[in-house]
């Protein structure tokens, strides 16, 4: 049993940076995974990926002025993400362009602008830090930021729970019968931006969306109710964080990509089990009515 302790527990007991990385990643999973569930239910998974790049110019501008300081980069990323989210929403509502197309346009502009801003002052190392994060370098300020975003996100999800579910089912109906349709949509996008801003501290702007989406789509294989989807996604996300950190520690690999790959392994395993289950399921008779959910 001693080897189990050395493999699973000792890295977090012996090294403070591993404990901080574990705490930060678990807090991210606690808030980002439920947000990812609603993103997938609304068929906006790729919008989350676009939003993860949208925070880059703001974070890069904070880096240009103050270097790798948490507060300026966070505020800059939050402002940039909100501008892109609101701008894409306004364009989709006031023009003929759909929201996914306007989001893609804003995302490409933001990504190019962010990389350009970082290159004005930083090196390739600084660019890699912004794009891929350094979960093992989380400090007390970063943990406080992630914890604050987690608390705010959970409270907002509880308050907006019924409205979010209604918008997932039929957003046009919600806007027709209630004035909450558009405000709920923009508040949800603000939650997405907040979690992505908190996530890039640990996983970078390119990988932060992975912890938001992969556990959510994996949980969809195992359950259908929204509340259990959120709980399963959080559990899967936390499992990926722990296993990814341990794998990166023992094999000297980058921690952020290891966490996302661990979540990806869970998705691939669930996909394989779902395919096997469907292959063994007997075909329905033509006279048998289809099952409704």
Beta strands, then each sheet from edge to edge (+ up, - down):
end
